[in-house]
């Protein structure tokens, strides 16, 4: 298991790179040497363009990252993303301003490539974690993936706090170069980690898939019930239905009712994770700190660093709690609390100015009411951020990858990444415009929007806690997926093996009935069948089966039942 955790740690670095870059430009944009070198200001169209180039690169990468991870595998998806990110970070760090001192094209090319690379990493990384994790710990481990975002953010924030004291261009170049560290570890690390069993199974490497499952999920026991069960489910869902080999075709993501419901859930969590109000927190925090009397940029970086540490701690706690609380309850409770926090914040902001304190000499003349009101608003924003980290941060990666079926997981995560970037464009460009038009009343938008989020989550979001990835597919194919997901079932481990008792509300009619999912497993003793999984299997030759003497027979699909989607 320690090796498995090491493999997942390599994938976690994809989230670290994302968090590092998310904090990078905000910190660099506060550095005087950066402004002097490129002749820029903290705000303005030129600065906005530089910020937007990263988003454009991320959006462009969203169209390629899914097919890349499907064709080459999750490992090499991470590898290619890391290579592109390193190239972008190096170009950004070595960027020059030209003879006139205002040429930013090289810096912008670096930002574009960085965004493109992170999009690829953020698609392959979560897919690897959810497919490679042991089923018993999949929820916690995949939830911990997105928590590493704060590890990158904390590292970047405190690094820039120190480099901001360097009286040269190295103050902003060094943090840019440091992006290469986690990306370089990914590039080297993927060479030593195995591919996910589901990708191997779907790409004619069934023997290797069994070996990986046996070693890292079955504790070396090829007859382990968890290995047999996983194989059975992969055969039922992946091999018989096939995988999407048409890299250019995204219709699989929305051409059925089940796929459309998945897309509604994935799109919902993508928008909600950006529009719950966290964008406004980022925008207004510096203003509130200034009106609270905290005018020094270095001290503001310290406050931001402290907030990120608190968010990381609460996010990790949330990742360990998500399997106990459940996905739906966590999102419903968290969003309901957002409404409370925003009502309080909106009431406070009614009495506070929303403009920057431009002159540090004005610090002594800031009204006492503004100082105390700003401190109260900052406290509420801290509570909002910690609530968001506990309930949303672990699920922003875990929930979409769980809801997406294998054949559309990589492409679906590409769509998810595209939706996140579209939503973040509002945070970058929409918030300043709305604040300029309606001022503090903008916060009422978040109150109303979060009420809508609660209703949407209640209506469409399914519960995935305690389900295998293949069972989740069955939920979405039900007539009422939400109702189906909330039904409980009981599986008992007896001397004869795994006995399925049915849904709790159907026990009077179904008790003792064997589920089709467990049909070939109910005679497998806890220690494994008398026989073993064959060393070599060929799923394209009929018959293809092996027998656990004296019975039962565990049959793989024959050439007649195997269907692969066209190239």
C-alpha positions as CSV (number, residue, x, y, z in Angstrom):
1,X,0.0,0.0,0.0
2,X,2.9,2.4,0.6
3,X,3.9,2.1,-3.1
4,X,0.3,2.9,-4.0
5,X,0.4,6.0,-1.9
6,X,3.6,7.0,-3.6
7,X,2.0,6.6,-7.0
8,X,-0.9,8.7,-5.9
9,X,1.5,11.3,-4.5
10,X,2.9,11.8,-7.9
11,X,-0.6,12.5,-9.3
12,X,-1.3,14.8,-6.3
13,X,1.6,17.1,-7.6
14,X,-0.7,18.0,-10.5
15,X,-2.9,19.8,-8.0
16,X,0.1,21.4,-6.4
17,X,1.2,22.9,-9.7
18,X,-2.4,24.3,-10.2
19,X,-2.4,25.9,-6.7
20,X,1.1,27.3,-7.1
21,X,0.2,29.1,-10.4
22,X,-3.1,30.3,-9.0
23,X,-1.3,32.3,-6.3
24,X,1.7,33.2,-8.5
25,X,0.4,36.1,-10.7
26,X,-1.5,37.7,-7.8
27,X,1.8,37.9,-5.8
28,X,4.0,38.9,-8.8
29,X,1.5,41.7,-9.7
30,X,2.2,43.3,-6.3
31,X,6.0,43.4,-6.9
32,X,7.5,46.8,-7.9
33,X,10.3,45.3,-9.9
34,X,7.8,43.4,-12.1
35,X,5.9,46.6,-12.8
36,X,9.1,48.6,-13.5
37,X,10.5,46.0,-15.8
38,X,7.4,45.6,-18.0
39,X,6.1,49.2,-17.5
40,X,2.8,47.9,-16.0
41,X,0.4,48.9,-13.2
42,X,-1.6,46.8,-10.8
43,X,-4.7,47.3,-12.8
44,X,-5.4,48.3,-16.4
45,X,-6.1,46.6,-19.8
46,X,-2.4,45.4,-20.2
47,X,-2.4,43.7,-16.8
48,X,-5.9,42.2,-17.5
49,X,-4.6,40.9,-20.8
50,X,-1.7,39.1,-19.2
51,X,-4.0,37.5,-16.7
52,X,-6.4,36.5,-19.4
53,X,-3.7,34.8,-21.6
54,X,-3.4,32.0,-18.9
55,X,-7.2,31.4,-19.0
56,X,-7.1,31.3,-22.8
57,X,-4.3,28.7,-22.7
58,X,-6.3,26.7,-20.1
59,X,-9.4,26.8,-22.3
60,X,-7.4,25.7,-25.4
61,X,-5.9,22.9,-23.4
62,X,-9.3,21.7,-22.3
63,X,-10.1,20.5,-25.9
64,X,-6.9,18.4,-26.2
65,X,-6.3,17.0,-22.7
66,X,-9.2,14.5,-22.7
67,X,-8.3,12.8,-26.0
68,X,-4.6,12.8,-25.0
69,X,-5.3,11.0,-21.7
70,X,-7.6,8.5,-23.5
71,X,-5.2,7.7,-26.3
72,X,-1.9,7.7,-24.4
73,X,-3.0,6.9,-20.9
74,X,-3.3,8.8,-17.7
75,X,0.4,8.6,-17.0
76,X,1.5,10.1,-20.2
77,X,-1.2,12.7,-20.0
78,X,0.4,13.9,-16.8
79,X,3.8,13.7,-18.5
80,X,2.9,15.8,-21.5
81,X,1.1,18.3,-19.3
82,X,4.2,18.7,-17.1
83,X,6.5,19.1,-20.1
84,X,4.4,21.9,-21.5
85,X,4.1,23.6,-18.1
86,X,7.9,23.5,-17.6
87,X,8.4,25.1,-21.1
88,X,5.9,27.8,-20.2
89,X,7.5,28.5,-16.8
90,X,11.0,28.7,-18.3
91,X,9.8,31.1,-21.0
92,X,8.0,33.2,-18.4
93,X,11.0,33.3,-16.0
94,X,13.4,34.3,-18.8
95,X,11.1,36.8,-20.5
96,X,12.6,40.1,-21.5
97,X,10.9,43.4,-22.2
98,X,12.7,44.3,-25.5
99,X,14.6,47.4,-26.4
100,X,11.7,49.7,-25.5
101,X,11.0,48.0,-22.2
102,X,7.4,47.4,-22.9
103,X,7.5,44.1,-25.0
104,X,5.5,41.5,-23.0
105,X,5.0,39.0,-25.8
106,X,7.5,36.5,-24.4
107,X,6.0,36.6,-20.9
108,X,2.5,36.1,-22.4
109,X,3.7,33.1,-24.4
110,X,4.9,31.6,-21.2
111,X,1.6,32.3,-19.5
112,X,-0.3,30.7,-22.4
113,X,1.8,27.5,-22.3
114,X,1.5,27.3,-18.5
115,X,-2.3,27.4,-18.8
116,X,-2.3,24.8,-21.5
117,X,0.0,22.5,-19.5
118,X,-2.1,22.8,-16.3
119,X,-5.3,22.0,-18.2
120,X,-3.7,18.7,-19.3
121,X,-2.4,17.9,-15.8
122,X,-5.7,18.7,-14.2
123,X,-7.5,16.2,-16.5
124,X,-5.1,13.3,-16.3
125,X,-4.2,13.7,-12.6
126,X,-7.7,13.3,-11.1
127,X,-8.6,10.4,-13.5
128,X,-5.4,8.6,-12.4
129,X,-6.3,9.0,-8.7
130,X,-9.9,7.9,-8.9
131,X,-9.1,4.9,-11.1
132,X,-5.9,3.8,-9.2
133,X,-7.1,4.3,-5.6
134,X,-8.2,1.3,-3.5
135,X,-12.0,1.2,-3.4
136,X,-12.1,1.5,0.4
137,X,-10.2,4.8,0.3
138,X,-11.2,6.2,-3.1
139,X,-13.4,9.0,-1.6
140,X,-10.8,10.2,0.9
141,X,-7.8,10.0,-1.5
142,X,-9.6,11.7,-4.4
143,X,-10.9,14.3,-2.0
144,X,-7.3,14.9,-0.8
145,X,-6.2,15.5,-4.4
146,X,-7.8,18.9,-4.6
147,X,-6.5,19.8,-1.1
148,X,-3.0,19.8,-2.5
149,X,-4.1,23.0,-4.3
150,X,-3.4,24.8,-1.1
151,X,0.0,23.2,-0.7
152,X,1.0,24.9,-4.0
153,X,-0.8,28.1,-3.0
154,X,0.9,28.2,0.4
155,X,4.3,27.5,-1.1
156,X,3.9,30.2,-3.7
157,X,2.6,32.8,-1.3
158,X,5.4,32.4,1.3
159,X,8.0,32.1,-1.4
160,X,6.9,35.4,-2.9
161,X,6.7,37.0,0.6
162,X,10.5,36.2,0.8
163,X,11.5,37.0,-2.8
164,X,9.6,40.3,-2.7
165,X,12.4,41.6,-0.4
166,X,15.0,40.9,-3.2
167,X,15.9,44.3,-4.8
168,X,16.1,43.0,-8.4
169,X,14.1,41.3,-11.1
170,X,14.9,38.0,-9.4
171,X,12.1,38.8,-7.0
172,X,9.5,37.8,-9.7
173,X,11.7,35.6,-11.9
174,X,12.5,33.1,-9.2
175,X,8.9,32.2,-8.3
176,X,8.2,31.7,-12.0
177,X,11.1,29.2,-12.3
178,X,10.0,27.4,-9.2
179,X,6.9,26.2,-11.0
180,X,9.3,23.7,-12.7
181,X,9.9,21.9,-9.4
182,X,6.6,20.1,-9.0
183,X,6.2,19.7,-12.8
184,X,9.7,18.2,-13.0
185,X,8.8,15.7,-10.2
186,X,5.7,14.7,-12.2
187,X,7.7,14.3,-15.4
188,X,10.2,12.0,-13.7
189,X,7.8,10.2,-11.4
190,X,5.3,9.0,-14.0
191,X,8.1,6.8,-15.5
192,X,8.0,4.7,-12.3
193,X,4.3,4.4,-11.7
194,X,1.9,1.9,-13.3
195,X,-1.0,2.8,-15.6
196,X,-4.5,2.5,-14.2
197,X,-6.2,-1.0,-14.5
198,X,-9.3,0.5,-16.2
199,X,-7.2,2.1,-19.0
200,X,-5.1,-1.1,-19.4
201,X,-8.2,-3.3,-19.5
202,X,-9.8,-1.1,-22.2
203,X,-6.6,-1.0,-24.3
204,X,-6.0,-4.8,-24.8
205,X,-3.7,-5.1,-21.8
206,X,-5.9,-7.3,-19.6
207,X,-3.1,-9.4,-18.1
208,X,-1.2,-6.2,-17.0
209,X,-4.5,-4.9,-15.5
210,X,-4.9,-8.0,-13.5
211,X,-1.3,-7.8,-12.3
212,X,-1.8,-4.2,-11.1
213,X,-5.1,-5.0,-9.4
214,X,-3.6,-8.0,-7.7
215,X,-0.5,-6.2,-6.5
216,X,-2.0,-2.9,-5.3
217,X,-5.6,-3.8,-4.4
218,X,-5.5,-7.5,-3.6
219,X,-2.4,-7.5,-1.4
220,X,-0.7,-9.9,-3.9
221,X,-3.5,-12.4,-3.8
222,X,-4.9,-13.0,-7.3
223,X,-7.9,-14.7,-5.7
224,X,-8.8,-11.8,-3.5
225,X,-12.6,-11.0,-3.7
226,X,-11.9,-7.3,-4.4
227,X,-9.8,-8.3,-7.4
228,X,-12.5,-10.6,-8.7
229,X,-15.3,-8.1,-8.1
230,X,-13.3,-5.3,-9.8
231,X,-12.6,-7.5,-12.8
232,X,-16.3,-8.5,-13.1
233,X,-17.5,-4.9,-13.0
234,X,-14.8,-3.7,-15.5
235,X,-15.9,-6.5,-17.9
236,X,-19.6,-5.6,-17.5
237,X,-19.1,-1.9,-18.0
238,X,-15.9,-1.3,-20.0
239,X,-15.2,-4.3,-22.2
240,X,-18.8,-5.1,-23.2
241,X,-19.8,-1.5,-23.7
242,X,-16.4,-0.5,-25.0
243,X,-14.5,2.7,-24.7
244,X,-14.7,5.8,-26.8
245,X,-11.9,5.5,-29.4
246,X,-13.1,8.5,-31.4
247,X,-10.9,11.1,-29.9
248,X,-12.6,13.9,-31.9
249,X,-16.2,13.0,-30.9
250,X,-17.6,14.4,-27.7
251,X,-21.2,13.3,-28.3
252,X,-20.7,10.4,-25.8
253,X,-20.8,13.1,-23.1
254,X,-24.4,14.1,-23.8
255,X,-26.1,11.7,-26.4
256,X,-28.1,9.7,-23.8
257,X,-30.3,10.7,-20.8
258,X,-27.8,9.3,-18.4
259,X,-24.9,11.1,-20.1
260,X,-26.8,14.4,-20.1
261,X,-27.6,14.0,-16.3
262,X,-23.9,13.4,-15.7
263,X,-23.1,16.6,-17.7
264,X,-25.6,18.6,-15.7
265,X,-23.9,17.4,-12.4
266,X,-20.4,18.0,-13.7
267,X,-21.3,21.4,-15.1
268,X,-23.1,22.3,-11.9
269,X,-20.2,21.5,-9.6
270,X,-17.9,23.4,-12.0
271,X,-20.0,26.6,-12.0
272,X,-20.9,26.4,-8.3
273,X,-17.2,25.9,-7.3
274,X,-16.4,29.3,-8.9
275,X,-19.6,31.3,-8.3
276,X,-20.4,30.5,-4.7
277,X,-18.6,33.7,-3.8
278,X,-14.9,32.7,-3.6
279,X,-14.1,35.0,-6.5
280,X,-15.4,38.0,-4.6
281,X,-13.3,37.0,-1.6
282,X,-10.2,37.2,-3.7
283,X,-11.2,40.6,-5.2
284,X,-12.3,42.3,-2.0
285,X,-9.8,41.0,0.6
286,X,-7.0,43.5,-0.3
287,X,-9.5,46.4,-0.1
288,X,-10.9,45.2,3.3
289,X,-7.3,44.8,4.6
290,X,-6.5,48.4,3.5
291,X,-9.6,49.8,5.2
292,X,-8.8,47.8,8.3
293,X,-5.5,49.7,8.5
294,X,-3.3,47.0,6.9
295,X,-1.6,48.9,4.1
296,X,1.7,47.2,3.7
297,X,1.8,44.7,0.8
298,X,4.1,42.3,2.7
299,X,1.7,42.2,5.6
300,X,-1.2,41.6,3.2
301,X,0.7,38.6,1.8
302,X,1.1,37.3,5.3
303,X,-2.7,37.5,5.9
304,X,-3.2,35.7,2.6
305,X,-0.7,33.1,3.6
306,X,-2.4,32.5,6.9
307,X,-5.8,32.2,5.2
308,X,-4.4,29.5,2.8
309,X,-3.0,27.5,5.7
310,X,-6.4,27.6,7.5
311,X,-8.1,26.6,4.2
312,X,-5.7,23.7,3.7
313,X,-6.3,22.3,7.2
314,X,-10.1,22.5,6.9
315,X,-9.9,21.0,3.3
316,X,-8.0,18.0,4.6
317,X,-10.5,17.6,7.4
318,X,-13.3,17.8,4.9
319,X,-11.6,15.1,2.7
320,X,-11.5,12.6,5.6
321,X,-15.1,13.5,6.5
322,X,-16.7,13.3,3.0
323,X,-17.1,9.5,3.2
324,X,-18.9,9.8,6.5
325,X,-21.1,12.9,5.7
326,X,-21.8,12.0,2.0
327,X,-21.4,14.1,-1.1
328,X,-25.0,15.6,-1.2
329,X,-25.2,16.5,2.5
330,X,-21.8,18.2,2.4
331,X,-22.7,20.3,-0.6
332,X,-26.2,21.1,0.7
333,X,-25.0,22.1,4.2
334,X,-22.0,24.0,2.9
335,X,-24.1,26.0,0.4
336,X,-26.7,26.8,3.0
337,X,-24.0,28.2,5.3
338,X,-22.7,30.3,2.4
339,X,-26.1,32.0,2.4
340,X,-25.8,32.9,6.1
341,X,-22.2,34.2,5.7
342,X,-23.1,36.3,2.7
343,X,-26.2,37.9,4.4
344,X,-23.9,39.0,7.2
345,X,-21.1,40.2,4.9
346,X,-23.6,42.1,2.7
347,X,-25.0,43.8,5.8
348,X,-21.5,44.9,6.8
349,X,-20.5,46.0,3.4
350,X,-23.4,48.5,3.3
351,X,-21.4,50.7,5.6
352,X,-17.9,50.2,4.1
353,X,-16.1,51.9,1.2
354,X,-15.2,49.6,-1.7
355,X,-12.3,51.6,-3.1
356,X,-8.6,51.1,-2.6
357,X,-6.7,53.3,-0.1
358,X,-4.4,54.8,-2.7
359,X,-2.2,56.8,-0.4
360,X,-0.5,55.2,2.6
361,X,-0.6,58.5,4.4
362,X,-4.4,58.2,4.5
363,X,-4.1,55.2,6.9
364,X,-4.2,57.4,9.9
365,X,-7.4,59.0,8.7
366,X,-9.4,55.9,8.0
367,X,-12.7,56.1,9.9
368,X,-12.9,54.0,13.0
369,X,-16.3,52.6,11.8
370,X,-14.5,51.5,8.6
371,X,-11.7,49.8,10.6
372,X,-14.0,47.8,12.8
373,X,-16.5,47.0,10.0
374,X,-13.6,45.8,7.8
375,X,-12.3,43.6,10.5
376,X,-15.7,42.1,11.1
377,X,-16.1,41.5,7.3
378,X,-12.7,39.9,7.1
379,X,-13.7,37.5,9.9
380,X,-16.8,36.5,8.0
381,X,-14.8,36.1,4.8
382,X,-12.4,33.8,6.7
383,X,-15.4,31.7,7.9
384,X,-16.8,31.6,4.4
385,X,-13.4,30.5,3.0
386,X,-13.0,27.8,5.6
387,X,-16.6,26.5,5.0
388,X,-15.9,26.4,1.3
389,X,-12.7,24.5,1.9
390,X,-14.3,21.9,4.1
391,X,-17.3,21.2,1.9
392,X,-16.4,22.1,-1.7
393,X,-12.7,21.8,-2.1
394,X,-12.5,18.0,-1.6
395,X,-15.5,17.5,-3.9
396,X,-14.4,19.7,-6.8
397,X,-12.3,16.9,-8.1
398,X,-13.8,13.8,-6.4
399,X,-17.4,14.4,-7.4
400,X,-17.0,15.0,-11.2
401,X,-14.6,12.1,-11.7
402,X,-16.9,9.8,-9.8
403,X,-20.0,10.8,-11.7
404,X,-18.3,10.4,-15.1
405,X,-18.3,6.9,-16.7
406,X,-14.9,5.5,-17.7
407,X,-15.5,5.9,-21.4
408,X,-16.1,9.6,-21.1
409,X,-14.0,10.4,-17.9
410,X,-11.1,12.1,-19.6
411,X,-13.2,14.1,-22.1
412,X,-15.7,14.9,-19.3
413,X,-12.9,16.3,-17.1
414,X,-11.8,18.4,-20.1
415,X,-15.3,19.8,-20.3
416,X,-15.3,20.3,-16.6
417,X,-12.1,22.2,-16.8
418,X,-13.5,24.3,-19.7
419,X,-16.6,25.2,-17.6
420,X,-14.4,26.1,-14.6
421,X,-12.4,28.5,-16.8
422,X,-15.5,30.1,-18.3
423,X,-16.9,30.6,-14.8
424,X,-13.6,32.1,-13.6
425,X,-13.7,34.6,-16.4
426,X,-16.6,36.3,-14.6
427,X,-14.6,36.4,-11.4
428,X,-11.7,38.1,-13.3
429,X,-13.6,40.6,-15.4
430,X,-17.2,40.6,-14.3
431,X,-16.8,41.4,-10.6
432,X,-15.0,44.8,-11.1
433,X,-17.7,45.9,-13.6
434,X,-20.6,44.9,-11.4
435,X,-19.0,46.5,-8.3
436,X,-18.5,49.7,-10.3
437,X,-22.2,49.7,-11.3
438,X,-24.0,48.6,-8.1
439,X,-21.4,48.6,-5.4
440,X,-22.0,46.6,-2.2
441,X,-25.4,45.4,-3.5
442,X,-23.5,43.0,-5.7
443,X,-23.3,40.7,-2.6
444,X,-27.0,40.1,-2.8
445,X,-26.4,38.4,-6.1
446,X,-24.4,35.7,-4.2
447,X,-27.2,35.3,-1.6
448,X,-29.7,34.7,-4.4
449,X,-27.3,32.5,-6.4
450,X,-26.5,30.3,-3.4
451,X,-30.2,29.8,-2.8
452,X,-30.5,28.6,-6.4
453,X,-27.5,26.3,-5.9
454,X,-29.2,24.6,-3.0
455,X,-32.3,23.9,-5.1
456,X,-30.2,22.6,-8.0
457,X,-28.1,20.3,-5.8
458,X,-31.2,18.9,-4.2
459,X,-32.9,18.3,-7.5
460,X,-30.0,16.9,-9.7
461,X,-27.0,15.8,-7.6
462,X,-26.8,12.1,-6.8
463,X,-25.1,10.5,-3.8
464,X,-22.0,8.5,-4.7
465,X,-20.7,7.6,-1.2
466,X,-19.9,4.0,-0.7
467,X,-20.5,3.0,-4.4
468,X,-18.1,1.5,-6.8
469,X,-17.5,3.4,-10.1
470,X,-19.5,0.9,-12.0
471,X,-22.4,1.1,-9.5
472,X,-22.5,4.8,-10.0
473,X,-23.1,4.1,-13.7
474,X,-26.2,2.1,-12.7
475,X,-27.5,5.0,-10.7
476,X,-27.4,7.4,-13.6
477,X,-29.1,4.9,-15.8
478,X,-32.0,4.6,-13.4
479,X,-35.4,6.4,-14.1
480,X,-34.8,8.6,-11.1
481,X,-31.0,8.8,-10.5
482,X,-31.3,10.9,-7.3
483,X,-33.8,8.6,-5.7
484,X,-31.8,5.5,-6.8
485,X,-28.6,7.0,-5.3
486,X,-30.3,7.5,-1.9
487,X,-31.4,3.9,-1.5
488,X,-29.3,1.8,0.8
489,X,-28.2,-1.7,0.1
490,X,-26.7,-4.5,2.3
491,X,-23.9,-6.8,1.2
492,X,-23.0,-9.5,3.7
493,X,-19.7,-11.5,3.8
494,X,-20.6,-15.0,4.7
495,X,-18.7,-18.4,4.7
496,X,-20.0,-18.9,1.2
497,X,-18.8,-15.5,0.0
498,X,-20.5,-12.2,-0.7
499,X,-24.3,-12.3,-0.3
500,X,-26.4,-9.4,-1.6
501,X,-29.5,-8.8,0.5
502,X,-30.9,-6.0,-1.7
503,X,-32.1,-2.5,-1.1
504,X,-33.3,-1.7,2.4
505,X,-36.8,-0.6,1.3
506,X,-37.1,-3.8,-0.7
507,X,-35.9,-6.4,1.8
508,X,-39.4,-7.8,2.4
509,X,-39.5,-8.8,-1.3
510,X,-35.8,-9.3,-2.1
511,X,-34.1,-10.7,1.0
512,X,-31.5,-13.3,0.1
513,X,-31.7,-12.6,-3.7
514,X,-28.3,-12.4,-5.4
515,X,-27.6,-9.2,-7.3
516,X,-26.5,-9.6,-10.9
517,X,-23.4,-7.6,-10.0
518,X,-22.5,-10.3,-7.5
519,X,-23.9,-13.3,-9.5
520,X,-20.5,-14.8,-10.2
521,X,-19.1,-13.9,-6.7
522,X,-21.6,-15.3,-4.3
523,X,-19.8,-18.7,-4.2
524,X,-16.4,-17.2,-3.8
525,X,-15.1,-17.8,-0.2
526,X,-13.6,-14.9,1.6
527,X,-10.1,-16.3,1.1
528,X,-10.7,-16.6,-2.6
529,X,-11.8,-19.3,-5.0
530,X,-10.1,-22.7,-5.1
531,X,-8.8,-21.9,-8.5
532,X,-6.9,-18.9,-9.7
533,X,-7.1,-16.2,-12.4
534,X,-5.2,-17.6,-15.4
535,X,-1.8,-16.0,-16.2
536,X,-2.9,-15.5,-19.8
537,X,-6.3,-14.6,-21.1
538,X,-7.4,-13.6,-24.6
539,X,-10.7,-11.7,-24.6
540,X,-11.0,-11.9,-28.4
541,X,-11.0,-15.7,-28.6
542,X,-14.1,-17.8,-27.8
543,X,-14.5,-19.5,-25.4
544,X,-12.5,-17.4,-22.9
545,X,-13.1,-18.5,-19.4
546,X,-11.5,-20.2,-16.4
547,X,-13.0,-22.5,-13.9
548,X,-12.7,-22.4,-10.1
549,X,-12.9,-26.2,-9.5
550,X,-15.4,-27.7,-9.2
551,X,-17.6,-24.6,-9.9
552,X,-18.5,-21.8,-10.7
553,X,-17.1,-20.6,-14.0
554,X,-16.0,-17.0,-14.3
555,X,-16.3,-16.2,-18.0
556,X,-14.8,-13.3,-19.8
557,X,-16.7,-11.9,-22.8
558,X,-16.3,-13.9,-26.0
559,X,-15.5,-12.4,-29.4
560,X,-19.3,-12.3,-30.1
561,X,-20.1,-10.3,-27.1
562,X,-17.1,-8.0,-27.2
563,X,-17.8,-4.6,-28.8
564,X,-15.3,-1.9,-29.4
565,X,-16.4,1.5,-30.6
566,X,-15.1,2.5,-34.1
567,X,-11.8,4.4,-34.5
